[in-house]
Amino acid sequence: LSGKRVLLVVTGGIAAYKSATLCRLLVKAGAMVRVAMTRAACEFVTPTTFAALSDNPVSTDLFDPLQEGRIGHIDLADSSDLFVVAPATANTLARMARGMADDLVSTTYLAFRGPVLLAPAMNVHMWQHPATRENMELLLARQDHHLVGPGDGEMACGHVGAGRVAEPEQILQAAGACLAAQDLKGVSVLVSAGGTHEAIDPVRYVGNRSSGKMGFALAAEARARGAEVTLVSGPSALPSPLGVDRVDVESAAQMAAAIKARSRTQDLIIMAAAVADYTPRDPWSTKLKKEAAGARLTLKLDRTEDILAGLGAMDPRPILVGFAAETVDNLDEVARAKMAAKGCDFLVANDVRPADAGFGTDTNRVVIYSAGGGRDPLPVLPKRAVAAKILDRALGILQKR
Ligand code: CTP
């Protein structure tokens, strides 16, 4: 979204207030945001709010002599890369579907050429009404028209069901996807993420500090670029990236089973998960009591299966990307040895000691080692940008295959 010109269209629903957050998120992502509002939208949130948040004048009126000096609606359409309608009311969707053009939003829509993202918000019965169904069918059949949400849940009107506008973060992600190059279309990608939990008893486990953020960023980026994405995740509170098939697992053994069952159909597997190397030998079936365990407790641990090494031995095998989180000074040596032992195409290694890299952070500083001998140190980058670099490299290998 960075440097892209986004036209955020706000229409008249209670959910309009959520678009203030969306506007902020878009600006934060580096987009240049212009906001257009229907008259009804101005009943819910004032244009002043959006003017301040977008740092741009807000367009509300087709016949505003100030704005129409340059034929405002054509100017607005021509100077936007993406048209986002959030929230999109049943009325606005109907007008867009039928090509009406009697206010600023509808005329701008007709004049716009580019991707359109719709985030509907309405009462569940309105959403399910045959008229709305028909309108949605018409809209989504049009080239480059995309839908985000609506979600299920309790609504302002008291009803429960489909019609809740998507969350601002989801709309942001979908907006990014609308503009991303679809260079991974048709590619199936499996990403493992997070750490595993190895049960000691029903309430305790052996775990690690992985947050899952790197793997989730990879899944979101791959999906945004058009890939079919499966995300096999250890326990994580992170929300699923939009459009990704998520498989939740707990233990290393479950993760191994989930990945192996899907490995033959993947073009690319990225092992970003911090898989436990050891698991308690005989987990207790009931909660372990101190009286029973005594003053000192010794746990016997067994080695788990090395998932990546197993994938590396497949023939034929998908493109394989490994990770290595290390706390060593000779990272080069350790990373290369690990890559060779696991048989992957490249390995993404980082020293997890600095505060700006590794577990739980939003940024990462990695070195990418390739099987051919290459070494590519990257600067500190947001995890999503690291994900993009990893996928660029994987795509290069896929294209050569
Ligand atoms: N990995 C795996 N299965 C395991 C352990 C690790 O597939 N049981 C994968 C990780 O997902 C990662 C890579 O192997 O992509 C390296 O993981 P890491 O924990 O750094 O390496 P280990 O092989 O466990 O070696 P060590 O812990 O001794 O450094």
Boltz pocket constraint, residues with backbone or C-beta under 6 A from the ligand:
constraints:
  - pocket:
      binder: B
      contacts: [[A, 252], [A, 271], [A, 272], [A, 273], [A, 274], [A, 275], [A, 276], [A, 277], [A, 304], [A, 305], [A, 306], [A, 307], [A, 308], [A, 309], [A, 321], [A, 322], [A, 323], [A, 324], [A, 325], [A, 338], [A, 342]]
      max_distance: 6.0
